[in-house]
Amino acid sequence: MAYLPIENYGIIGDLNTVALVGLNGSVDFMCFPNFDSPSIFAALLDDKKGGYFQISPVFSEVKTKQLYLPDTNVLLTRFLSPDGVAEIADFMPVEELQNGRELVRRVTTVRGDVQYKMHCLPAFDYGQSEHRVNIISDKEIILESTGANKTVLRLMSTVPMEIDSDKGMITALFKLSPNQTADFLLKHIDKKHEDKIELKTFVTKSLFETVNYWKDWVAQSTYNGRWMEIVNRSALLLKLLTSYHYGSIVAAPTFSLPESIGGERNWDYRYTWIRDAAFTTYALLRLGYKKETGAFINWVEKLCQDIKGHDRLGNMYSIDGGRQLKEGVIKNFEGYKLSSPVRVGNNGYRQLQLDIYGELLDSVYLYNKYGEPISYDFWKDLELQINWLAKNWDQPDEGIWEVRGGKRKFLYSRLLCWVAFDRAIKIAKRRSFPLNSAWRTERDKIYSSIYSEFWDSSKKAFVQYPKAPTVDASTLLMPLVRFISPKDPRWLSTLACIENELVSDSLVYRYRPELAAPDGLVSHEGTFSMCTFWYVECLSRSGQLEKARFYFEKMLGYANHLGLYSEQLGFTGEHLGNFPQAFTHLGLISAAINLDKQLNDSRNKNVNQLFI
């Protein structure tokens, strides 16, 4: 197998984990049974040893297409050939409906008599463990890892399967006439034998229930603007990245996809960053999804109760709230297109990232205002964290970009510390909670420090850190968090400086590595898609509506064929970094909502002027 472009994949999931399905009908990435479990399929990171589960028609020439069933996370891969037309419907029943932890694949012939081949070759424990094969029948096989994790899978089908004993691969060769179907079910089990399943009936029922679940969920959205389809797709993606059991939200479902091909910027994003998750809940709350926001707030509340032995909140956790995410290297994987090392775990958990308090308090403030009132006990736990911040906000840290070349006093961290105190004060006033008067003092100190320490009068811009020679794209959050007016002269000149230094044909780089704080790495990176959506929102808020809309539409053109985005875009528009990424999609939602509002306000103003 050759490596597909990162953007040539669709995603399905069950709110425990996800699978990536390529345009070639191959499941090339799946950690099982949870987001942060070891992989069982990872051909995306090693096309020889990673493991995969492929079903494809045997055509001499073929075109492939993918689409989601409308308003769902049920993925349809179509194979179009002069010899026939075939479809594979891939989905994972969500745990709210069933037990979850199941991958379902239904193959259907649309036209012609089509022959298919199926290859299922798991590579347990990141390809580090062998597995045993136990044949129950020619339509039911048990696959059991011999490694420490002892993962057991049950593969069932409606067509006969065979074993390649040398490789431990499961194969099938079968033919379907028009309207005939074949079903495959891969299920995580805790024991080798379970009750018998009438597979065709099970798959039909599960497909019906799963489609209705997603349609019902999308119908709860309050968004009815110009970009309904792409906003709904982004919301569906954000929902896929939430944990049904815990309420936590992962930054992305993959690990070690490169930010530059052949480079070393390969990180594991299958964890919950306070920052990313808080931004995600902001986007979901703006669409009317209070349940998901409340589940995350409850997860944070439990964290606050569990950190009594620590002096501060961590910046990232495992989905169950674990704090230790020690980074390691999977040496037996070569990496996507030889991009190594392949990392699992993330040493970013050791870093100091002061901005997380601002993102968290902002999400709590919005949930308390638009969702449900928070409890007094939760407020007291938050109070401890804010008091810690009052004594430590002036420290240098690694910042939002998690630089590994040394700490700095970053503008973004300072800005979000201001947000933390500002939102804490607003929560206390709104709920009449006891208010520490020192918070107002610290908030005002930060406000003054940003203008005195980070304003470069020669550049006429707020810079990345005191006396820095460059601006930083994270500065685009200044008007979005309501620190500064989007039409303030200082902000407009800063925006112009960002355009001059970081914007390339509407796409935005995070920073200029040769001038910015060193990140400890030598490889390059692409434009950061989230920052492009921030830029669009800043343009629209500043009144540059036509430019904002044009750049927004251009950015939508960089989505993959399903409306999904990775973390970054390369020089020729290729997707780079972990995929799909929550940050990009929540940025899209926020930009779309704001641009809609600004365009509607402008239209109403023009209409009213006609009658004056």
Sequence and secondary structure as in RCSB ss.txt:
>XXXX:A:sequence
MAYLPIENYGIIGDLNTVALVGLNGSVDFMCFPNFDSPSIFAALLDDKKGGYFQISPVFSEVKTKQLYLPDTNVL
LTRFLSPDGVAEIADFMPVEELQNGRELVRRVTTVRGDVQYKMHCLPAFDYGQSEHRVNIISDKEIILESTGANK
TVLRLMSTVPMEIDSDKGMITALFKLSPNQTADFLLKHIDKKHEDKIELKTFVTKSLFETVNYWKDWVAQSTYNG
RWMEIVNRSALLLKLLTSYHYGSIVAAPTFSLPESIGGERNWDYRYTWIRDAAFTTYALLRLGYKKETGAFINWV
EKLCQDIKGHDRLGNMYSIDGGRQLKEGVIKNFEGYKLSSPVRVGNNGYRQLQLDIYGELLDSVYLYNKYGEPIS
YDFWKDLELQINWLAKNWDQPDEGIWEVRGGKRKFLYSRLLCWVAFDRAIKIAKRRSFPLNSAWRTERDKIYSSI
YSEFWDSSKKAFVQYPKAPTVDASTLLMPLVRFISPKDPRWLSTLACIENELVSDSLVYRYRPELAAPDGLVSHE
GTFSMCTFWYVECLSRSGQLEKARFYFEKMLGYANHLGLYSEQLGFTGEHLGNFPQAFTHLGLISAAINLDKQLN
DSRNKNVNQLFI
>XXXX:A:secstr
     GGGEEEEE SS EEEEETTSEEEEEESSSTTS EEE TTT TTTS EEEEEE  SS EEEEEE TTSS E
EEEEEETTEEEEEEEE   TTTS   EEEEEEEEEES EEEEEEEE  HHHHTS EEEEEEETTEEEEEE STT 
 EEEEEESS  EEETTTTEEEEEEEE TT EEEEEEEEESSS      HHHHHHHHHHHHHHHHHHHHTT    S
TTHHHHHHHHHHHHHTB TTT  B S S B   SSTTSS   B  SEEHHHHHHHHHHHHHTT HHHHHHHHHHH
HHHHHH TTSSS  SEE TT       EE TT   GGG    EES GGGGS  TTHHHHHHHHHHHHHHHS    
HHHHHHHHHHHHHHHHHTTS B TTTT SS  B  HHHHHHHHHHHHHHHHHHHHHT    HHHHHHHHHHHHHH
HHHSEETTTTEE SSTT SS  GGGGHHHHTTSS TT HHHHHHHHHHHHHHEETTEE S  TTTSS  S  S  
 EEHHHHHHHHHHHHHTT HHHHHHHHHHHHTTS TTS   SEE TTS EESSSS HHHHHHHHHHHHHHHHHHH
HHHHHHHHHHT 
